[in-house]
Amino acid sequence: MFLFCTVSWCYPSGPPPYRRATLLPLVRMMDNPNSKQSKAAQKYSHPIIHLMRYEPNQVHGLFALLDWAEIPNNAQAIEIGSYTGESATLMLTHKPQMTLTCVDTWQWPLSEHYFDLRARPWGLIKHKADSIDAASRYNRDSFHLIYIDASHEYADVKRDIKAWLPKVKPGGVIAGHDYSRGWPGVRKAVDEIFGQPHATFIDSSWAVRKE
């Protein structure tokens, strides 16, 4: 039986109050928008988008996923496709004792710059590599949680899921972002492998628990 999980379902009394103070430590990790680094974003064909993950529904959805996953406080987790590290720092806000490894190619130098700003104070473990190359370096059953948010092309998503699923511990969770009509490749890949996710969330995350 598959469950559809909304924020109201994960939080029976409704989502927790959205307090800007909760996110201030995250926002402080950002560079001054008038800095040389921020202005340099104009050089790249894929400029940095600031604060993509701090909209309330995005925050509550990711937190709801972590609660649904029921991972231990000291969980081993890995994010595939970390970009500037926004979702990674949100995960650690909600699960501060979790060990979180971040895999990305950081193709655009400025995205890596912003990630590095966050990585140091938040203790993120940086693994700069292609998703499939990175997967080959970890043993089976290594992680309580794997979160995939890399390429959204159908073939790439399917490849990533197949490469990382064996790395999830029994009872652990494999999940990802953008399970939505706006990203048909993500939906198609997830549905073909799992039938449908065990849970979806208000931020368009999906999740499947490994037996």
LOKEFI-250372 format. One record per residue (C-alpha): residue number from 0; residue in one letter; x, y, z. Coordinates in steps of 0.25 Angstrom, whole numbers, plus 5000, padded with zeros to 4 digits. Layout:
REM LOKEFI-250372
{r NUM, "a", {X, Y, Z}}
...
This chain:
REM LOKEFI-250372
{r 0, "m", {5000, 5000, 5000}}
{r 1, "f", {5005, 5014, 4996}}
{r 2, "l", {5003, 5026, 5005}}
{r 3, "f", {5002, 5040, 5000}}
{r 4, "c", {5009, 5049, 5010}}
{r 5, "t", {5005, 5064, 5012}}
{r 6, "v", {5010, 5073, 5022}}
{r 7, "s", {4997, 5072, 5030}}
{r 8, "w", {4998, 5057, 5030}}
{r 9, "c", {5013, 5057, 5035}}
{r 10, "y", {5009, 5068, 5045}}
{r 11, "p", {4995, 5064, 5050}}
{r 12, "s", {4993, 5078, 5056}}
{r 13, "g", {4997, 5085, 5044}}
{r 14, "p", {5011, 5089, 5040}}
{r 15, "p", {5020, 5096, 5050}}
{r 16, "p", {5020, 5111, 5051}}
{r 17, "y", {5029, 5117, 5040}}
{r 18, "r", {5039, 5126, 5048}}
{r 19, "r", {5049, 5134, 5040}}
{r 20, "a", {5058, 5133, 5052}}
{r 21, "t", {5059, 5118, 5049}}
{r 22, "l", {5066, 5121, 5036}}
{r 23, "l", {5075, 5133, 5040}}
{r 24, "p", {5087, 5124, 5042}}
{r 25, "l", {5085, 5119, 5028}}
{r 26, "v", {5083, 5133, 5022}}
{r 27, "r", {5095, 5138, 5028}}
{r 28, "m", {5103, 5128, 5020}}
{r 29, "m", {5100, 5135, 5008}}
{r 30, "d", {5110, 5145, 5002}}
{r 31, "n", {5106, 5160, 5001}}
{r 32, "p", {5098, 5161, 4988}}
{r 33, "n", {5106, 5173, 4985}}
{r 34, "s", {5119, 5165, 4986}}
{r 35, "k", {5129, 5163, 4975}}
{r 36, "q", {5125, 5148, 4975}}
{r 37, "s", {5110, 5151, 4974}}
{r 38, "k", {5113, 5161, 4963}}
{r 39, "a", {5122, 5150, 4956}}
{r 40, "a", {5109, 5141, 4954}}
{r 41, "q", {5106, 5150, 4942}}
{r 42, "k", {5118, 5143, 4935}}
{r 43, "y", {5111, 5130, 4935}}
{r 44, "s", {5100, 5124, 4926}}
{r 45, "h", {5094, 5118, 4939}}
{r 46, "p", {5095, 5129, 4949}}
{r 47, "i", {5093, 5126, 4964}}
{r 48, "i", {5079, 5127, 4969}}
{r 49, "h", {5079, 5132, 4983}}
{r 50, "l", {5070, 5126, 4994}}
{r 51, "m", {5063, 5115, 4985}}
{r 52, "r", {5060, 5106, 4997}}
{r 53, "y", {5056, 5116, 5008}}
{r 54, "e", {5041, 5118, 5003}}
{r 55, "p", {5032, 5112, 5014}}
{r 56, "n", {5027, 5101, 5007}}
{r 57, "q", {5040, 5097, 5002}}
{r 58, "v", {5045, 5097, 5017}}
{r 59, "h", {5033, 5089, 5022}}
{r 60, "g", {5033, 5079, 5011}}
{r 61, "l", {5048, 5075, 5014}}
{r 62, "f", {5046, 5075, 5029}}
{r 63, "a", {5034, 5066, 5027}}
{r 64, "l", {5041, 5056, 5018}}
{r 65, "l", {5052, 5055, 5029}}
{r 66, "d", {5041, 5053, 5040}}
{r 67, "w", {5035, 5042, 5031}}
{r 68, "a", {5048, 5035, 5029}}
{r 69, "e", {5050, 5033, 5044}}
{r 70, "i", {5065, 5032, 5042}}
{r 71, "p", {5073, 5032, 5055}}
{r 72, "n", {5079, 5045, 5060}}
{r 73, "n", {5093, 5041, 5056}}
{r 74, "a", {5089, 5036, 5043}}
{r 75, "q", {5098, 5035, 5031}}
{r 76, "a", {5092, 5042, 5019}}
{r 77, "i", {5097, 5046, 5005}}
{r 78, "e", {5091, 5057, 4996}}
{r 79, "i", {5093, 5055, 4981}}
{r 80, "g", {5093, 5068, 4974}}
{r 81, "s", {5096, 5079, 4985}}
{r 82, "y", {5098, 5091, 4976}}
{r 83, "t", {5100, 5103, 4986}}
{r 84, "g", {5097, 5095, 4999}}
{r 85, "e", {5083, 5100, 5002}}
{r 86, "s", {5076, 5087, 5004}}
{r 87, "a", {5088, 5081, 5011}}
{r 88, "t", {5088, 5092, 5022}}
{r 89, "l", {5073, 5091, 5023}}
{r 90, "m", {5074, 5076, 5026}}
{r 91, "l", {5085, 5079, 5037}}
{r 92, "t", {5076, 5090, 5043}}
{r 93, "h", {5065, 5079, 5045}}
{r 94, "k", {5075, 5067, 5048}}
{r 95, "p", {5088, 5074, 5054}}
{r 96, "q", {5094, 5061, 5058}}
{r 97, "m", {5093, 5055, 5044}}
{r 98, "t", {5106, 5053, 5036}}
{r 99, "l", {5103, 5058, 5022}}
{r 100, "t", {5112, 5056, 5010}}
{r 101, "c", {5109, 5064, 4998}}
{r 102, "v", {5112, 5059, 4984}}
{r 103, "d", {5113, 5069, 4972}}
{r 104, "t", {5122, 5072, 4960}}
{r 105, "w", {5120, 5087, 4963}}
{r 106, "q", {5121, 5090, 4949}}
{r 107, "w", {5119, 5105, 4951}}
{r 108, "p", {5130, 5111, 4960}}
{r 109, "l", {5121, 5121, 4967}}
{r 110, "s", {5112, 5110, 4971}}
{r 111, "e", {5124, 5103, 4978}}
{r 112, "h", {5128, 5116, 4984}}
{r 113, "y", {5114, 5117, 4991}}
{r 114, "f", {5114, 5103, 4995}}
{r 115, "d", {5128, 5104, 5001}}
{r 116, "l", {5123, 5116, 5009}}
{r 117, "r", {5112, 5107, 5015}}
{r 118, "a", {5121, 5094, 5016}}
{r 119, "r", {5131, 5099, 5026}}
{r 120, "p", {5122, 5105, 5037}}
{r 121, "w", {5111, 5093, 5035}}
{r 122, "g", {5121, 5082, 5035}}
{r 123, "l", {5117, 5077, 5021}}
{r 124, "i", {5125, 5066, 5015}}
{r 125, "k", {5129, 5070, 5001}}
{r 126, "h", {5130, 5059, 4990}}
{r 127, "k", {5133, 5065, 4977}}
{r 128, "a", {5130, 5055, 4966}}
{r 129, "d", {5120, 5050, 4956}}
{r 130, "s", {5108, 5043, 4963}}
{r 131, "i", {5111, 5029, 4957}}
{r 132, "d", {5126, 5030, 4960}}
{r 133, "a", {5123, 5034, 4974}}
{r 134, "a", {5113, 5023, 4976}}
{r 135, "s", {5124, 5013, 4972}}
{r 136, "r", {5132, 5017, 4984}}
{r 137, "y", {5122, 5014, 4995}}
{r 138, "n", {5119, 5000, 5000}}
{r 139, "r", {5105, 4994, 5000}}
{r 140, "d", {5096, 4998, 5011}}
{r 141, "s", {5104, 5010, 5015}}
{r 142, "f", {5093, 5021, 5017}}
{r 143, "h", {5080, 5023, 5025}}
{r 144, "l", {5076, 5033, 5015}}
{r 145, "i", {5080, 5036, 5000}}
{r 146, "y", {5074, 5049, 4994}}
{r 147, "i", {5075, 5051, 4979}}
{r 148, "d", {5074, 5065, 4973}}
{r 149, "a", {5084, 5064, 4962}}
{r 150, "s", {5080, 5064, 4947}}
{r 151, "h", {5065, 5064, 4945}}
{r 152, "e", {5066, 5057, 4931}}
{r 153, "y", {5059, 5044, 4931}}
{r 154, "a", {5071, 5035, 4927}}
{r 155, "d", {5080, 5042, 4938}}
{r 156, "v", {5070, 5041, 4949}}
{r 157, "k", {5067, 5026, 4946}}
{r 158, "r", {5082, 5024, 4945}}
{r 159, "d", {5084, 5031, 4959}}
{r 160, "i", {5073, 5023, 4966}}
{r 161, "k", {5079, 5010, 4961}}
{r 162, "a", {5093, 5013, 4965}}
{r 163, "w", {5090, 5018, 4979}}
{r 164, "l", {5078, 5009, 4983}}
{r 165, "p", {5088, 4998, 4987}}
{r 166, "k", {5095, 5008, 4996}}
{r 167, "v", {5082, 5010, 5005}}
{r 168, "k", {5082, 5002, 5018}}
{r 169, "p", {5070, 4992, 5019}}
{r 170, "g", {5059, 5001, 5025}}
{r 171, "g", {5066, 5013, 5020}}
{r 172, "v", {5060, 5023, 5010}}
{r 173, "i", {5064, 5027, 4996}}
{r 174, "a", {5057, 5040, 4992}}
{r 175, "g", {5058, 5052, 4983}}
{r 176, "h", {5053, 5065, 4979}}
{r 177, "d", {5044, 5071, 4968}}
{r 178, "y", {5034, 5059, 4966}}
{r 179, "s", {5024, 5068, 4959}}
{r 180, "r", {5018, 5071, 4946}}
{r 181, "g", {5028, 5081, 4943}}
{r 182, "w", {5039, 5070, 4943}}
{r 183, "p", {5033, 5059, 4935}}
{r 184, "g", {5046, 5052, 4934}}
{r 185, "v", {5047, 5051, 4949}}
{r 186, "r", {5033, 5045, 4951}}
{r 187, "k", {5035, 5035, 4939}}
{r 188, "a", {5048, 5030, 4945}}
{r 189, "v", {5042, 5028, 4959}}
{r 190, "d", {5029, 5022, 4955}}
{r 191, "e", {5036, 5012, 4946}}
{r 192, "i", {5045, 5007, 4957}}
{r 193, "f", {5036, 5008, 4969}}
{r 194, "g", {5022, 5008, 4963}}
{r 195, "q", {5020, 5021, 4971}}
{r 196, "p", {5027, 5027, 4983}}
{r 197, "h", {5023, 5022, 4997}}
{r 198, "a", {5021, 5037, 5000}}
{r 199, "t", {5021, 5051, 4994}}
{r 200, "f", {5023, 5064, 5000}}
{r 201, "i", {5019, 5079, 4999}}
{r 202, "d", {5032, 5083, 4993}}
{r 203, "s", {5031, 5072, 4982}}
{r 204, "s", {5040, 5063, 4989}}
{r 205, "w", {5038, 5048, 4988}}
{r 206, "a", {5042, 5036, 4997}}
{r 207, "v", {5043, 5021, 4997}}
{r 208, "r", {5046, 5012, 5008}}
{r 209, "k", {5055, 5001, 5005}}
{r 210, "e", {5051, 4987, 5010}}
